[in-house]
Amino acid sequence: MGTFDDSRMSAAQTQMSDSHNESEAQAALTPNPWEAAYLRFETPEEEIRKFIGRLNRLGARQWPSDAEIVELFCGRGNGLVALQRLGFTRLEGVDLSPRLIAQYKGSAKCTIADCRKLPFDDRSKDVLIVQGGLHHLPNLPGDLDQTFSEMQRVLRKDGLVMFVEPWRTPFLTFVHFVSEIPIVRRLSNKMDAFATMSEHEIRTYTQWLSQPELMQKVAREHFVPVHESFAWGKWNFVGKPR
Ligand SMILES: C[S@@+](CC[C@H](N)C(=O)[O-])C[C@H]1O[C@@H](n2cnc3c(N)ncnc32)[C@H](O)[C@@H]1O
């Protein structure tokens, strides 16, 4: 049996290790600098409205409401909220960041995983959506080919892929130019967040934007396009698996 001092000591040690564990847990959930900029770039409601408009424009109204849909690279899950508000009920999300997934409060099942190796069975999903994730892949075109192969594997034969990624249209060039002006950054939180995100993802972002033909070629090797458009700095693609 321990003495009074021993038990006080062990209580203090437990307290110290509790607070150590707590601070470790806290640190694990603290967004990194890119994530912090992404979180302040748009409010959740702004992002949800943007996603609802985009989903409607790209044909989501025609999907059955019980379609099994996965939002890949789902981040804080506002794409899932948008899908739920449009009436879809069988939703899942995948993202690499436990810190961003922890911000999602909806009912979809979210999994922390790398989209280059999807945690789903072959031919098990109807729709796979990516909104601004592919340009984060570190090695192109290899990682894109691997991610698309995984998406092709997981989609049912009559399934659909939808992705929206940055594209160097004149609008994007203009936004980059403006967001890098110091006074604009000081006056606009949104522009500063955009410029900060761009700085932190500069390698993958530049790699993505500088090889547009190759990105399109890889997409076409895996999917037959049913819709493709380039507008407002985005590549919008809807396709069927080959
Ligand atoms: C621009 S965010 C997009 C988030 C979400 N689609 C949205 O628009 O709100 C990019 C996301 O990709 C995630 N990500 C980057 N590489 C990934 C990978 N290999 N597998 C899964 N997620 C990844 C990041 O954690 C981040 O949440």
Ligand as a Chemical Component Dictionary entry (heavy atoms), coordinates in Angstrom:
data_LIG
# 
_chem_comp.id                   LIG 
_chem_comp.type                 NON-POLYMER 
_chem_comp.pdbx_formal_charge   0 
_chem_comp.three_letter_code    LIG 
# 
loop_
_chem_comp_atom.comp_id 
_chem_comp_atom.atom_id 
_chem_comp_atom.alt_atom_id 
_chem_comp_atom.type_symbol 
_chem_comp_atom.charge 
_chem_comp_atom.model_Cartn_x 
_chem_comp_atom.model_Cartn_y 
_chem_comp_atom.model_Cartn_z 
_chem_comp_atom.pdbx_ordinal 
LIG C1  C1  C 0  -9.831  22.016 -50.846 1  
LIG S1  S1  S 1  -10.183 20.754 -49.634 2  
LIG C2  C2  C 0  -11.729 20.288 -50.284 3  
LIG C3  C3  C 0  -12.670 19.925 -49.222 4  
LIG C4  C4  C 0  -14.120 19.771 -49.650 5  
LIG N1  N1  N 0  -14.275 19.008 -50.854 6  
LIG C5  C5  C 0  -14.716 21.124 -49.792 7  
LIG O1  O1  O 0  -14.769 21.681 -50.879 8  
LIG O2  O2  O -1 -15.099 21.644 -48.764 9  
LIG C6  C6  C 0  -9.118  19.420 -50.011 10 
LIG C7  C7  C 0  -9.234  18.269 -49.062 11 
LIG O3  O3  O 0  -8.488  17.167 -49.570 12 
LIG C8  C8  C 0  -7.996  16.441 -48.451 13 
LIG N2  N2  N 0  -6.957  15.531 -48.982 14 
LIG C9  C9  C 0  -5.763  15.856 -49.521 15 
LIG N3  N3  N 0  -5.141  14.742 -49.961 16 
LIG C10 C10 C 0  -5.964  13.699 -49.722 17 
LIG C11 C11 C 0  -5.896  12.299 -49.977 18 
LIG N4  N4  N 0  -4.841  11.749 -50.572 19 
LIG N5  N5  N 0  -6.940  11.526 -49.605 20 
LIG C12 C12 C 0  -8.012  12.069 -48.987 21 
LIG N6  N6  N 0  -8.142  13.386 -48.725 22 
LIG C13 C13 C 0  -7.129  14.191 -49.086 23 
LIG C14 C14 C 0  -7.563  17.509 -47.493 24 
LIG O4  O4  O 0  -7.491  17.018 -46.172 25 
LIG C15 C15 C 0  -8.683  18.549 -47.670 26 
LIG O5  O5  O 0  -9.727  18.351 -46.776 27 
# 
loop_
_chem_comp_bond.comp_id 
_chem_comp_bond.atom_id_1 
_chem_comp_bond.atom_id_2 
_chem_comp_bond.value_order 
_chem_comp_bond.pdbx_ordinal 
LIG C1  S1  SING 1  
LIG S1  C2  SING 2  
LIG S1  C6  SING 3  
LIG C2  C3  SING 4  
LIG C3  C4  SING 5  
LIG C4  N1  SING 6  
LIG C4  C5  SING 7  
LIG C5  O1  DOUB 8  
LIG C5  O2  SING 9  
LIG C6  C7  SING 10 
LIG C7  O3  SING 11 
LIG C7  C15 SING 12 
LIG O3  C8  SING 13 
LIG C8  N2  SING 14 
LIG C8  C14 SING 15 
LIG N2  C9  SING 16 
LIG N2  C13 SING 17 
LIG C9  N3  DOUB 18 
LIG N3  C10 SING 19 
LIG C10 C11 SING 20 
LIG C10 C13 DOUB 21 
LIG C11 N4  SING 22 
LIG C11 N5  DOUB 23 
LIG N5  C12 SING 24 
LIG C12 N6  DOUB 25 
LIG N6  C13 SING 26 
LIG C14 O4  SING 27 
LIG C14 C15 SING 28 
LIG C15 O5  SING 29 
# 
